Structure formats: structure tokens, C-alpha cells
Amino acid sequence: QVQLQESGPGLVNPSQTLSLTCTVSGDSITTDYYYWNWIRQAPGKGLEWIGYITSSGSTYYNPSLKSRTSISRDTSNNQFSLQLSSMTPEDTAVYYCAREKYGIDSWGQGTQVTVSS
């Protein structure tokens, strides 16, 4: 059974870059045909897809966030990471990592990120 766990700072200053890591157990992030996603939910809003990295290392981003987003991976530690630059209070949200094949089938528990000085 796959498990995903987000880690990173809970508080980020405006204009700084957010860095989050998702540690995966029970499956390899290089397993064919899987996509490894970052998704967030701001207070009172719906889920917003940020982007994903594929099992082969290709990346795809939400066009509205693409200029500020980078997703990378560390295959030796079975982790993938999100960097979101130029953070503003509007980026305050719960950030999730998730596995997808024919739909998302596994989620991390989520991590609260607050942007405030």
C-alpha cells in the first residue's frame, strides 16, 4: 500500500520560495505510467492542481502557476519536491501530494502553509 507524506515549513514570508517534499513509501516514483502530483486547497476554495512529475521525470504545470513552479525528484530517496517562488498571502493553503494513474488514488495527509510576515 502506497503512502505519501508531505514535509516542509508551515510558515513562509512573502516573496520567499516555498519548498515542500513528498516522501513516498510502498511504491517507486519511477514505476511506469504513474504521475506524482502537487495539489493545494486555499481556505474556502476548491482544490487547485499545481503540477506533476511523471515516472520518467517529465513535468507539467498549471499554466496559471507555471512561471513560479518547479517540481523535481530524488529517485534515490523516492521523493519528489515542489518549489513555488514569489509567495504571497494568496498562496496560503493546505498543500497535498498525490499519486495518479487513471485518476488520483492516493493522497498525502496535507501540510498547512501560511504566507505571512
Buried (B, 14 or more C-beta within 10 A) or exposed (E): EEBBBBBBEEEBEEEBEBBBBBBBEEBEBEEEEBBBBBBBBBEEEEEBBBBBBBBEEEBBBBEEBEEBBBBEBEEEEBBBBBEBBEBEEEBBBBBBBBBBEEEBEBBBEBBEBBBEE
